[in-house]
Amino acid sequence: MLNENIEAVDKAQEGQKVAKKALAGKYLTFKLGEEEYAIGILKVKEIIGMMPITPIPQTPPYVKGVINLRGKVIPVIDLRLRFGMEEAEYTDRTCIIVVEVSLGSESVIMGIVVDAVSEVSQIKAEEIEDTPSFGTTLDTSYILGMAKTDDSVKILLDIDKILSEEELAQLDRTF
């Protein structure tokens, strides 16, 4: 019985190592307020400065509207508002990260407004910790893990889960 439990723990730890190895890689890091976040670089299409955003009526407050990016209309969300943070005035460091989000077998191009882009970082598997448990009342499904680098912690985001499938489908239908 004890050997079975030890084997089960060993298998679970091995599974965690494999999962952390899969998360390791290059991430675009950015700031929202004082917190640092990161998105897998393969999801990032480009980074653009703030530009006029055309508001769309009857959309959630975090949906800022749409932009015309080289002839293509793409929706833009404010990540601060999506995360329930206080709205902030845009500065010369505020920018839009254009990302490709998976919606089932399709993909949706959208922009996310962030306070400032920091850098592209190589995050190693041994720097990644599991997402802390906040109980059942807080949805953290969009957090892949926490990266401990130097003296800071970066929150690794699963950009595909920032919006629910229903919200993303609604956004895709609207635009």
N, C-alpha and C positions, 0 to 999 in steps of 0.2 A: 504493500500500500504506500509506504513512504517512498520507495523507488519510483512508483507511478507518479506521485505528486512532484518529485524532483524532475522527472522527465517532462511533465506538463509545464513546469516553470521554465525549464531549459528551452522547450519548443516556443513558449511565449516570448522569451527574451530573444531568441533567434529571429522570430517574426518581427519584433520591434527593430532589431538591427537591420533587417532587410528593408523595412519600411523607411527607416531613417536614411539608409543608403540611397533609396529611390528619391528622397527629397533633396539630397545634396545636389548642388549645381550652382548655376549663375542666376542671380536675382537682381532685379531693379529695385533699389531701396528709395523710399520717399518718406516725407513727413506729413503728418496730420497733427497739428498742435505740437506737443512736445514728444509725441510717440513716433517711433520709426517702424515702418511696415515694409514688406518686400513681396514682390510678385515674380514668379518664374519668368525669366527673360524670354522664353519661347512664346509666351502669351502676349508680349508687348510688340505692337506693330510700329509705333513711333511715339515721339514726345513732341508736343507742339505748345507754343505759348498761348496764353489766353487770347481768345478771339470772340467776336460777337456771337452770343448764343441766342437763338430765337426761341422764346418760351412757347410751350404747348399747353393750352388750357386743359383743365381737368386731369392732370397727371399728379402723381404724388409729389410732395415738396422736394424730395431729393432728386427728382428728374428736373434738371435745369432747362432742358429743351433740346434743340438740335443745332448742329453746325454743318456748314457746307465745306467739306474737305475734298478739294480738287474735284468738284462736281458730284460727290457722293454725300447724301444727307445721312448723318449718323447721330444717334441719341447720345446725350451727355448727362451723366449723373454726378452729383457732388458727394464724394465719399464721406465727407464730414457729416452731412445730413443723413446719409444712409446709415451711419454708425450711431446716430443719435447725439452727435456732438453739436456744440453751439456753432451757428453760422459765423463765418469770418469774412472780413472784407478781402477781396482779392488784391494781391500785391504783384510786384514785378517778378516775384519768384513763383507765384501760382501758375500752374500749367495743367494741361490736359494730357493724360497718358491714353493713347489709343490702343485698345486691347481687343483680342479676339476671344470671345466667350463661347463655350460649347453649349448648344441647346439641342440635346438628343444627338442625332446624327448630323445636324447642321451647325453652323457657327454664325455668330452675330458679332459685328464690329461695333464697338461703342467707345465713348470717351469717359474717362473718370477724372474729375477735378481733384487735384491734391495741392497741398500748401507749397511743397517744394520737392523736387527730385534731388536725391543725394548722389548716388553712384551705382555702378554695377558691381556687385560683390560676389565672390566665390564663397559659398557656404558649405562647409564640410559636414559630413554625417555626424561626427562626434560633437559638433557645436549645436546640434538640434535636439531640443527637448520636446516631450509630448505636450500637447495643449493641456493646461491645468483644468481641473474639474471645477466648475462653478455651480454644480447641482443641475437639476433638471429644468429649472426655470429659465436658464440662459442658453440660447442657441449659439454654439461655437462651431458649427459644422463648416463654416467658411474659413476657419483657422487650421492650417496644416500643422503648425507647431511653432515653437519659439527658438530663435537662433541666438545663442549667447556668443557674442563676438566682442573681444577686448573688454570694455567696461559697459557695454550696452546690451539691450535685448531688442531684437527685431521680431515683429510678429509676421510670420509667413502666411500669406493669404492664398486661399484657393479662389481665384478670380471667377471660376465657373459657379461658385456657390454664394457670391456676394448678393446676388438676387436669386430668389427662388425660381424654379422652372416656370411657374405660373406668371411671376412678375416679368421674367425675361421674355416669355412668349407674348405677353401683353405689350411689352415694349417693342418687340419685333413687329407685331401687328399694327401698332400705332404709327410706326415710322416705315 
